[in-house]
Amino acid sequence: MDNLTQLATVADRYGVLLCDIWGVVHNGREAHPAACEALVRYRQGGGVVVLITNSPRPSADVVQQLATLKVPEAAWDAVVTSGDATRFALKTHATGPVYHLGPERDAPLHTGLGLHFTSDLVAASLISCTGLFDDEHETPDAYREMLAQAKTHNLPMVCANPDVVVHRGDQLIYCAGALAELYAEMGGEVILAGKPHPPIYDLARQAAQQHGAMESAQILALGDGLMTDIKGANDQGLDVVLVTGGLARDLSADELTAKMQTAGLHATYVMPALR
């Protein structure tokens, strides 16, 4: 891994940035000004920025959140979410009523899909998992009994957010990926479309081309999640910047290196924060 102090050092090698949002551009409470400035300057130099996030919400909802957190519109060309990629999976796999496992704020994920919902898990044909009902106070262990019941009835789970944890300010909270991981360990069927899985990268490439990027443009990914951002980039054959000030901020350099080697992951560059 080559150490970077600023994006400008390598920016002219790439025509497209696929930039993670949570942990890189903001922390769930406020935007990171230096990261926003770096993206603005990259676009001013002719590059295309696609923000790519494992948020379970459609991109329009994430755009509203970016505005609330004061991330400038000049910092990005397009936003692609795990929610966008998941909507197709839901339409494909829902053969009957759907049980929504997650907070009500994620309901826009299902808008316009024509799905029918049930509050009775046993009556469902599929689980749409967008997270924990109360991610401020609950942990995945609270869902073991529910997931065991779902497994008994062979319910597939479509997971709208493969992230296991994220930082919300200084608090570490569990995401839908934690429930999907637990369900898979129990033998349940899990369907994912967000990072590190291919569907979200297909959408991101399409978005980049729609905003003027050449099909042959070199792509650089940026993110702080080892098993989402880094693995996704590795699987796609993309160069990638590991931003260590996010999810990995409590790991020493040696611990981080060992963790990546164990997982078979590689980052092209590493920097503490996007700037």
MARGU-535119 format. One record per residue (C-alpha): residue in one letter; residue number from 1; x negated, y negated, z. Coordinates in nm, 3 decimals. Example, Ala and Ser with C-alpha at 12.3 -4.5 7.8 and 13.67 -1.06 7.14 Angstrom:
REM MARGU-535119
{residu: A	num: 1	px: -1.230	py: 0.450	pz: 0.780}
{residu: S	num: 2	px: -1.367	py: 0.106	pz: 0.714}
REM end
This chain:
REM MARGU-535119
{residu: M	num: 1	px: 0.000	py: 0.000	pz: 0.000}
{residu: D	num: 2	px: -0.128	py: -0.344	pz: -0.092}
{residu: N	num: 3	px: -0.067	py: -0.617	pz: 0.164}
{residu: L	num: 4	px: 0.118	py: -0.924	pz: 0.037}
{residu: T	num: 5	px: 0.146	py: -1.261	pz: 0.207}
{residu: Q	num: 6	px: 0.384	py: -1.407	pz: -0.050}
{residu: L	num: 7	px: 0.595	py: -1.286	pz: -0.340}
{residu: A	num: 8	px: 0.431	py: -1.530	pz: -0.581}
{residu: T	num: 9	px: 0.117	py: -1.315	pz: -0.584}
{residu: V	num: 10	px: 0.289	py: -1.046	pz: -0.794}
{residu: A	num: 11	px: 0.605	py: -1.222	pz: -0.918}
{residu: D	num: 12	px: 0.487	py: -1.269	pz: -1.276}
{residu: R	num: 13	px: 0.450	py: -0.891	pz: -1.320}
{residu: Y	num: 14	px: 0.824	py: -0.831	pz: -1.286}
{residu: G	num: 15	px: 1.132	py: -0.957	pz: -1.469}
{residu: V	num: 16	px: 1.388	py: -0.830	pz: -1.216}
{residu: L	num: 17	px: 1.405	py: -0.812	pz: -0.837}
{residu: L	num: 18	px: 1.640	py: -0.565	pz: -0.670}
{residu: C	num: 19	px: 1.646	py: -0.719	pz: -0.325}
{residu: D	num: 20	px: 1.802	py: -0.569	pz: -0.014}
{residu: I	num: 21	px: 2.012	py: -0.816	pz: 0.184}
{residu: W	num: 22	px: 2.052	py: -0.717	pz: 0.550}
{residu: G	num: 23	px: 1.709	py: -0.721	pz: 0.714}
{residu: V	num: 24	px: 1.544	py: -0.909	pz: 0.426}
{residu: V	num: 25	px: 1.763	py: -1.207	pz: 0.333}
{residu: H	num: 26	px: 1.954	py: -1.231	pz: 0.662}
{residu: N	num: 27	px: 1.985	py: -1.048	pz: 0.994}
{residu: G	num: 28	px: 2.364	py: -1.038	pz: 1.011}
{residu: R	num: 29	px: 2.377	py: -1.361	pz: 1.208}
{residu: E	num: 30	px: 2.175	py: -1.609	pz: 1.003}
{residu: A	num: 31	px: 1.981	py: -1.638	pz: 0.678}
{residu: H	num: 32	px: 1.602	py: -1.618	pz: 0.663}
{residu: P	num: 33	px: 1.508	py: -1.953	pz: 0.501}
{residu: A	num: 34	px: 1.167	py: -1.839	pz: 0.371}
{residu: A	num: 35	px: 1.323	py: -1.536	pz: 0.200}
{residu: C	num: 36	px: 1.591	py: -1.751	pz: 0.037}
{residu: E	num: 37	px: 1.327	py: -1.997	pz: -0.085}
{residu: A	num: 38	px: 1.119	py: -1.713	pz: -0.233}
{residu: L	num: 39	px: 1.419	py: -1.585	pz: -0.431}
{residu: V	num: 40	px: 1.510	py: -1.934	pz: -0.552}
{residu: R	num: 41	px: 1.154	py: -1.993	pz: -0.676}
{residu: Y	num: 42	px: 1.144	py: -1.654	pz: -0.845}
{residu: R	num: 43	px: 1.462	py: -1.738	pz: -1.039}
{residu: Q	num: 44	px: 1.324	py: -2.082	pz: -1.127}
{residu: G	num: 45	px: 1.031	py: -1.897	pz: -1.284}
{residu: G	num: 46	px: 1.268	py: -1.704	pz: -1.512}
{residu: G	num: 47	px: 1.323	py: -1.387	pz: -1.309}
{residu: V	num: 48	px: 1.659	py: -1.222	pz: -1.241}
{residu: V	num: 49	px: 1.757	py: -1.141	pz: -0.882}
{residu: V	num: 50	px: 2.013	py: -0.871	pz: -0.807}
{residu: L	num: 51	px: 2.096	py: -0.842	pz: -0.439}
{residu: I	num: 52	px: 2.159	py: -0.474	pz: -0.370}
{residu: T	num: 53	px: 2.316	py: -0.378	pz: -0.040}
{residu: N	num: 54	px: 2.466	py: -0.077	pz: 0.134}
{residu: S	num: 55	px: 2.755	py: -0.287	pz: 0.258}
{residu: P	num: 56	px: 3.077	py: -0.083	pz: 0.228}
{residu: R	num: 57	px: 3.264	py: -0.389	pz: 0.102}
{residu: P	num: 58	px: 3.315	py: -0.499	pz: -0.260}
{residu: S	num: 59	px: 3.061	py: -0.751	pz: -0.387}
{residu: A	num: 60	px: 3.311	py: -1.040	pz: -0.376}
{residu: D	num: 61	px: 3.341	py: -1.000	pz: 0.002}
{residu: V	num: 62	px: 2.962	py: -0.993	pz: 0.044}
{residu: V	num: 63	px: 2.933	py: -1.312	pz: -0.163}
{residu: Q	num: 64	px: 3.166	py: -1.481	pz: 0.086}
{residu: Q	num: 65	px: 2.953	py: -1.356	pz: 0.375}
{residu: L	num: 66	px: 2.637	py: -1.490	pz: 0.209}
{residu: A	num: 67	px: 2.799	py: -1.832	pz: 0.186}
{residu: T	num: 68	px: 2.898	py: -1.817	pz: 0.554}
{residu: L	num: 69	px: 2.538	py: -1.735	pz: 0.649}
{residu: K	num: 70	px: 2.415	py: -2.020	pz: 0.426}
{residu: V	num: 71	px: 2.231	py: -1.806	pz: 0.173}
{residu: P	num: 72	px: 2.214	py: -2.042	pz: -0.130}
{residu: E	num: 73	px: 2.379	py: -1.932	pz: -0.454}
{residu: A	num: 74	px: 2.057	py: -2.034	pz: -0.631}
{residu: A	num: 75	px: 1.885	py: -1.738	pz: -0.462}
{residu: W	num: 76	px: 2.060	py: -1.468	pz: -0.666}
{residu: D	num: 77	px: 2.215	py: -1.385	pz: -1.001}
{residu: A	num: 78	px: 2.434	py: -1.091	pz: -0.900}
{residu: V	num: 79	px: 2.536	py: -0.885	pz: -0.597}
{residu: V	num: 80	px: 2.587	py: -0.509	pz: -0.613}
{residu: T	num: 81	px: 2.717	py: -0.317	pz: -0.312}
{residu: S	num: 82	px: 2.756	py: 0.040	pz: -0.198}
{residu: G	num: 83	px: 3.124	py: -0.046	pz: -0.182}
{residu: D	num: 84	px: 3.128	py: -0.117	pz: -0.556}
{residu: A	num: 85	px: 2.964	py: 0.219	pz: -0.627}
{residu: T	num: 86	px: 3.188	py: 0.400	pz: -0.379}
{residu: R	num: 87	px: 3.518	py: 0.288	pz: -0.529}
{residu: F	num: 88	px: 3.468	py: 0.518	pz: -0.828}
{residu: A	num: 89	px: 3.390	py: 0.812	pz: -0.600}
{residu: L	num: 90	px: 3.710	py: 0.750	pz: -0.403}
{residu: K	num: 91	px: 3.925	py: 0.747	pz: -0.715}
{residu: T	num: 92	px: 3.758	py: 1.065	pz: -0.836}
{residu: H	num: 93	px: 3.781	py: 1.271	pz: -0.518}
{residu: A	num: 94	px: 4.105	py: 1.158	pz: -0.351}
{residu: T	num: 95	px: 4.367	py: 1.420	pz: -0.442}
{residu: G	num: 96	px: 4.613	py: 1.309	pz: -0.174}
{residu: P	num: 97	px: 4.636	py: 1.084	pz: 0.133}
{residu: V	num: 98	px: 4.313	py: 0.922	pz: 0.256}
{residu: Y	num: 99	px: 4.202	py: 0.880	pz: 0.617}
{residu: H	num: 100	px: 4.004	py: 0.557	pz: 0.666}
{residu: L	num: 101	px: 3.732	py: 0.598	pz: 0.926}
{residu: G	num: 102	px: 3.599	py: 0.251	pz: 0.997}
{residu: P	num: 103	px: 3.691	py: -0.102	pz: 1.103}
{residu: E	num: 104	px: 3.989	py: -0.280	pz: 0.951}
{residu: R	num: 105	px: 3.757	py: -0.550	pz: 0.814}
{residu: D	num: 106	px: 3.641	py: -0.298	pz: 0.551}
{residu: A	num: 107	px: 3.992	py: -0.252	pz: 0.409}
{residu: P	num: 108	px: 3.912	py: -0.459	pz: 0.094}
{residu: L	num: 109	px: 3.704	py: -0.162	pz: -0.025}
{residu: H	num: 110	px: 4.029	py: 0.015	pz: -0.111}
{residu: T	num: 111	px: 4.216	py: -0.277	pz: -0.270}
{residu: G	num: 112	px: 4.357	py: -0.198	pz: -0.614}
{residu: L	num: 113	px: 4.261	py: 0.170	pz: -0.614}
{residu: G	num: 114	px: 4.619	py: 0.291	pz: -0.567}
{residu: L	num: 115	px: 4.524	py: 0.515	pz: -0.276}
{residu: H	num: 116	px: 4.771	py: 0.632	pz: -0.013}
{residu: F	num: 117	px: 4.657	py: 0.635	pz: 0.349}
{residu: T	num: 118	px: 4.744	py: 0.839	pz: 0.654}
{residu: S	num: 119	px: 4.662	py: 0.799	pz: 1.022}
{residu: D	num: 120	px: 4.688	py: 1.177	pz: 1.061}
{residu: L	num: 121	px: 4.346	py: 1.329	pz: 0.994}
{residu: V	num: 122	px: 4.492	py: 1.676	pz: 0.936}
{residu: A	num: 123	px: 4.726	py: 1.543	pz: 0.665}
{residu: A	num: 124	px: 4.443	py: 1.378	pz: 0.471}
{residu: S	num: 125	px: 4.274	py: 1.507	pz: 0.155}
{residu: L	num: 126	px: 3.960	py: 1.301	pz: 0.210}
{residu: I	num: 127	px: 3.786	py: 1.071	pz: 0.461}
{residu: S	num: 128	px: 3.677	py: 0.726	pz: 0.346}
{residu: C	num: 129	px: 3.406	py: 0.641	pz: 0.597}
{residu: T	num: 130	px: 3.300	py: 0.276	pz: 0.616}
{residu: G	num: 131	px: 3.161	py: 0.286	pz: 0.969}
{residu: L	num: 132	px: 3.252	py: 0.330	pz: 1.333}
{residu: F	num: 133	px: 3.580	py: 0.184	pz: 1.452}
{residu: D	num: 134	px: 3.390	py: -0.024	pz: 1.710}
{residu: D	num: 135	px: 3.023	py: -0.050	pz: 1.615}
{residu: E	num: 136	px: 2.952	py: -0.294	pz: 1.900}
{residu: H	num: 137	px: 3.016	py: -0.031	pz: 2.169}
{residu: E	num: 138	px: 3.051	py: 0.319	pz: 2.018}
{residu: T	num: 139	px: 2.793	py: 0.573	pz: 1.908}
{residu: P	num: 140	px: 2.828	py: 0.864	pz: 1.661}
{residu: D	num: 141	px: 2.858	py: 1.111	pz: 1.952}
{residu: A	num: 142	px: 3.205	py: 0.973	pz: 2.020}
{residu: Y	num: 143	px: 3.316	py: 1.118	pz: 1.686}
{residu: R	num: 144	px: 3.200	py: 1.477	pz: 1.725}
{residu: E	num: 145	px: 3.545	py: 1.614	pz: 1.808}
{residu: M	num: 146	px: 3.707	py: 1.425	pz: 1.519}
{residu: L	num: 147	px: 3.444	py: 1.543	pz: 1.271}
{residu: A	num: 148	px: 3.470	py: 1.901	pz: 1.394}
{residu: Q	num: 149	px: 3.842	py: 1.886	pz: 1.323}
{residu: A	num: 150	px: 3.773	py: 1.744	pz: 0.976}
{residu: K	num: 151	px: 3.524	py: 2.023	pz: 0.907}
{residu: T	num: 152	px: 3.779	py: 2.284	pz: 1.013}
{residu: H	num: 153	px: 4.012	py: 2.150	pz: 0.743}
{residu: N	num: 154	px: 3.726	py: 2.120	pz: 0.486}
{residu: L	num: 155	px: 3.779	py: 1.748	pz: 0.432}
{residu: P	num: 156	px: 3.517	py: 1.582	pz: 0.211}
{residu: M	num: 157	px: 3.380	py: 1.251	pz: 0.338}
{residu: V	num: 158	px: 3.303	py: 0.966	pz: 0.099}
{residu: C	num: 159	px: 3.050	py: 0.750	pz: 0.284}
{residu: A	num: 160	px: 3.060	py: 0.388	pz: 0.173}
{residu: N	num: 161	px: 2.738	py: 0.287	pz: 0.351}
{residu: P	num: 162	px: 2.445	py: 0.533	pz: 0.371}
{residu: D	num: 163	px: 2.261	py: 0.309	pz: 0.622}
{residu: V	num: 164	px: 2.226	py: 0.479	pz: 0.960}
{residu: V	num: 165	px: 2.150	py: 0.162	pz: 1.160}
{residu: V	num: 166	px: 2.102	py: -0.210	pz: 1.100}
{residu: H	num: 167	px: 2.007	py: -0.505	pz: 1.317}
{residu: R	num: 168	px: 2.288	py: -0.752	pz: 1.387}
{residu: G	num: 169	px: 2.086	py: -1.032	pz: 1.535}
{residu: D	num: 170	px: 1.885	py: -0.856	pz: 1.806}
{residu: Q	num: 171	px: 2.135	py: -0.571	pz: 1.847}
{residu: L	num: 172	px: 2.087	py: -0.236	pz: 1.672}
{residu: I	num: 173	px: 2.423	py: -0.101	pz: 1.553}
{residu: Y	num: 174	px: 2.525	py: 0.226	pz: 1.391}
{residu: C	num: 175	px: 2.664	py: 0.235	pz: 1.036}
{residu: A	num: 176	px: 2.868	py: 0.481	pz: 0.831}
{residu: G	num: 177	px: 2.552	py: 0.669	pz: 0.738}
{residu: A	num: 178	px: 2.513	py: 0.782	pz: 1.098}
{residu: L	num: 179	px: 2.856	py: 0.949	pz: 1.087}
{residu: A	num: 180	px: 2.784	py: 1.099	pz: 0.744}
{residu: E	num: 181	px: 2.453	py: 1.238	pz: 0.873}
{residu: L	num: 182	px: 2.629	py: 1.396	pz: 1.171}
{residu: Y	num: 183	px: 2.907	py: 1.539	pz: 0.952}
{residu: A	num: 184	px: 2.652	py: 1.690	pz: 0.712}
{residu: E	num: 185	px: 2.467	py: 1.848	pz: 1.006}
{residu: M	num: 186	px: 2.799	py: 2.007	pz: 1.106}
{residu: G	num: 187	px: 2.834	py: 2.154	pz: 0.757}
{residu: G	num: 188	px: 3.079	py: 1.897	pz: 0.621}
{residu: E	num: 189	px: 3.077	py: 1.780	pz: 0.258}
{residu: V	num: 190	px: 2.944	py: 1.424	pz: 0.219}
{residu: I	num: 191	px: 2.959	py: 1.215	pz: -0.100}
{residu: L	num: 192	px: 2.735	py: 0.906	pz: -0.122}
{residu: A	num: 193	px: 2.686	py: 0.641	pz: -0.390}
{residu: G	num: 194	px: 2.480	py: 0.369	pz: -0.215}
{residu: K	num: 195	px: 2.103	py: 0.354	pz: -0.170}
{residu: P	num: 196	px: 1.907	py: 0.580	pz: -0.214}
{residu: H	num: 197	px: 2.152	py: 0.748	pz: -0.455}
{residu: P	num: 198	px: 2.157	py: 0.677	pz: -0.831}
{residu: P	num: 199	px: 2.505	py: 0.518	pz: -0.883}
{residu: I	num: 200	px: 2.419	py: 0.189	pz: -0.712}
{residu: Y	num: 201	px: 2.096	py: 0.156	pz: -0.911}
{residu: D	num: 202	px: 2.287	py: 0.213	pz: -1.235}
{residu: L	num: 203	px: 2.519	py: -0.075	pz: -1.140}
{residu: A	num: 204	px: 2.222	py: -0.295	pz: -1.047}
{residu: R	num: 205	px: 2.051	py: -0.241	pz: -1.383}
{residu: Q	num: 206	px: 2.375	py: -0.322	pz: -1.564}
{residu: A	num: 207	px: 2.412	py: -0.641	pz: -1.360}
{residu: A	num: 208	px: 2.053	py: -0.748	pz: -1.436}
{residu: Q	num: 209	px: 2.108	py: -0.704	pz: -1.809}
{residu: Q	num: 210	px: 2.435	py: -0.897	pz: -1.794}
{residu: H	num: 211	px: 2.237	py: -1.188	pz: -1.649}
{residu: G	num: 212	px: 1.977	py: -1.192	pz: -1.923}
{residu: A	num: 213	px: 1.718	py: -0.935	pz: -1.820}
{residu: M	num: 214	px: 1.570	py: -0.729	pz: -2.100}
{residu: E	num: 215	px: 1.632	py: -0.354	pz: -2.078}
{residu: S	num: 216	px: 1.255	py: -0.306	pz: -2.078}
{residu: A	num: 217	px: 1.193	py: -0.557	pz: -1.795}
{residu: Q	num: 218	px: 0.974	py: -0.436	pz: -1.511}
{residu: I	num: 219	px: 1.174	py: -0.404	pz: -1.189}
{residu: L	num: 220	px: 1.051	py: -0.464	pz: -0.834}
{residu: A	num: 221	px: 1.261	py: -0.346	pz: -0.538}
{residu: L	num: 222	px: 1.240	py: -0.499	pz: -0.192}
{residu: G	num: 223	px: 1.379	py: -0.363	pz: 0.133}
{residu: D	num: 224	px: 1.323	py: -0.267	pz: 0.495}
{residu: G	num: 225	px: 1.491	py: 0.075	pz: 0.507}
{residu: L	num: 226	px: 1.261	py: 0.373	pz: 0.456}
{residu: M	num: 227	px: 1.525	py: 0.633	pz: 0.369}
{residu: T	num: 228	px: 1.740	py: 0.391	pz: 0.168}
{residu: D	num: 229	px: 1.535	py: 0.112	pz: 0.005}
{residu: I	num: 230	px: 1.198	py: 0.286	pz: -0.020}
{residu: K	num: 231	px: 1.328	py: 0.633	pz: -0.102}
{residu: G	num: 232	px: 1.573	py: 0.489	pz: -0.354}
{residu: A	num: 233	px: 1.297	py: 0.296	pz: -0.530}
{residu: N	num: 234	px: 1.066	py: 0.601	pz: -0.525}
{residu: D	num: 235	px: 1.340	py: 0.822	pz: -0.673}
{residu: Q	num: 236	px: 1.403	py: 0.563	pz: -0.945}
{residu: G	num: 237	px: 1.032	py: 0.526	pz: -1.026}
{residu: L	num: 238	px: 1.028	py: 0.158	pz: -0.925}
{residu: D	num: 239	px: 0.756	py: -0.045	pz: -0.759}
{residu: V	num: 240	px: 0.873	py: -0.150	pz: -0.414}
{residu: V	num: 241	px: 0.790	py: -0.395	pz: -0.137}
{residu: L	num: 242	px: 0.839	py: -0.266	pz: 0.217}
{residu: V	num: 243	px: 0.942	py: -0.557	pz: 0.440}
{residu: T	num: 244	px: 0.820	py: -0.449	pz: 0.784}
{residu: G	num: 245	px: 0.992	py: -0.720	pz: 0.987}
{residu: G	num: 246	px: 1.333	py: -0.553	pz: 0.959}
{residu: L	num: 247	px: 1.414	py: -0.199	pz: 1.070}
{residu: A	num: 248	px: 1.045	py: -0.110	pz: 1.107}
{residu: R	num: 249	px: 0.955	py: -0.408	pz: 1.321}
{residu: D	num: 250	px: 0.906	py: -0.200	pz: 1.637}
{residu: L	num: 251	px: 0.662	py: 0.042	pz: 1.470}
{residu: S	num: 252	px: 0.285	py: -0.002	pz: 1.468}
{residu: A	num: 253	px: 0.107	py: 0.016	pz: 1.133}
{residu: D	num: 254	px: -0.017	py: 0.367	pz: 1.213}
{residu: E	num: 255	px: 0.330	py: 0.484	pz: 1.322}
{residu: L	num: 256	px: 0.484	py: 0.342	pz: 1.005}
{residu: T	num: 257	px: 0.223	py: 0.509	pz: 0.784}
{residu: A	num: 258	px: 0.272	py: 0.843	pz: 0.957}
{residu: K	num: 259	px: 0.649	py: 0.819	pz: 0.926}
{residu: M	num: 260	px: 0.627	py: 0.747	pz: 0.554}
{residu: Q	num: 261	px: 0.381	py: 1.030	pz: 0.494}
{residu: T	num: 262	px: 0.607	py: 1.274	pz: 0.679}
{residu: A	num: 263	px: 0.900	py: 1.166	pz: 0.462}
{residu: G	num: 264	px: 0.695	py: 1.175	pz: 0.142}
{residu: L	num: 265	px: 0.750	py: 0.804	pz: 0.075}
{residu: H	num: 266	px: 0.526	py: 0.539	pz: -0.080}
{residu: A	num: 267	px: 0.547	py: 0.160	pz: -0.093}
{residu: T	num: 268	px: 0.359	py: -0.031	pz: -0.361}
{residu: Y	num: 269	px: 0.331	py: -0.339	pz: -0.141}
{residu: V	num: 270	px: 0.396	py: -0.426	pz: 0.222}
{residu: M	num: 271	px: 0.471	py: -0.765	pz: 0.378}
{residu: P	num: 272	px: 0.605	py: -0.869	pz: 0.719}
{residu: A	num: 273	px: 0.886	py: -1.081	pz: 0.572}
{residu: L	num: 274	px: 0.990	py: -1.199	pz: 0.228}
{residu: R	num: 275	px: 0.843	py: -1.541	pz: 0.161}
REM end
